[in-house]
Amino acid sequence: MVRADVGDEQHGDDPTVEALCDRVAALTGKEAAMFLPSGTMCNQIAILVHCRRGDEILAHEDSHIVINEGGGPGALAGAVVLGLRGERGTFDSATLKAALREKRRNAPPQTLVEVEQTANAGGGSVWPQALLDDVLDTAHDLGLKTHMDGARLMNAVVASGVPAREMAARCDSVWLDFTKGLGAPLGAVLCGSAAFIDEAWRWKQRLGGSLRQAGICAAACLYALDHNVERLAEDHANARRLALGLAAVPGLTVHEPETNLVFFDTRPIGLTADELAERVRLAGVVLSTVGTYRMRACTHLDVDAEAVDAAVRAVAEALR
C-alpha cells in the first residue's frame, strides 16, 4: 500500500485503481468497473442505476439489501423490495414467476432481480450454477435487469470450482468485496457495461465523490487477488472444523456450513444469542447475533485451526 502509484481516480489517472478495476472487470467478464469503499455502496449504487422511484426489486426475503442495508433501496432509490422465499437464501424460477405482478397502472413496475453469492443469511450457501442460470435467464426473458451481490463471490468460486465469469455471465451488474475473506482493510469493485458504470459514476459523485489517491487502498485489493483467493479453502475447512466442534457442545443446534459461515441456535439451552455473545466476548471470541437465538461465526484469514478450537472451548465453558 505504501509503494502504490497513485493519482486522481476521478480523472482516471490513478494507475493502481485502474489496474484493479480492469482486473476485476476481466475476472467477472464485464466491460467496465468502478472502485468503491464498501459492498453496501455497490449494492445501493447498482439499485440507483437500475431502478426508478416506485420500482420493485425481487430478491430473497433474507437478502443483505433487505435486512442489512438500513432500508437503503427505499431511502435512496425510492424502490421497494419484494422478498421471495427459498431454501438457504436461494429461490427458483417458479418462485420468481409466481411473484410477478400484472402490468397495470396501479402496480409497482418490477425492474430488477437481485441474487446473493454466497447467500449470507442462508448460511454462506452457494447458488448451484444451473439454478442460478435458470433464475437469471427467466428474469431476462421477463424483461427484468439482474444484479449479483458478490460479497463472497470468490468463496463460491473456490467452493464450487465454477469461475467468477461463468457465475456472473447472466448478471447485468455484479460486485466483488475485498474486506471479507480476501482480507483487505476496505474496498469493493462494481462491474457492468460501460454505460452502466458511466451512470454509476454519477451516483458515486452524488453520494460522496471520488476517492482521490485511492490507489493506496486498491493496492491492498490487488494483493488480496494475488495471495488470498486460493487460501479461502482454508477458511472453509476451518468452518467445518468449527461446526463439528460446536455440534459436540450439548444443547446447540449447528447448521452444516458450505463455505466460511457457521450458523447455530441457542434456543434448546434457553440462552439468548446476545447472552452467549457477551459471555464469549469476555474470552476474546466475537460472534454475530442474527436473531433472538441465532448466531453466526465467520472464519477468515485471521482465524486458524488453533483459534477455532479456542472458540469451541470458550463456547463450551460459557454454557457451563
Disulfide bonds with the S-S distance in Angstrom:
none
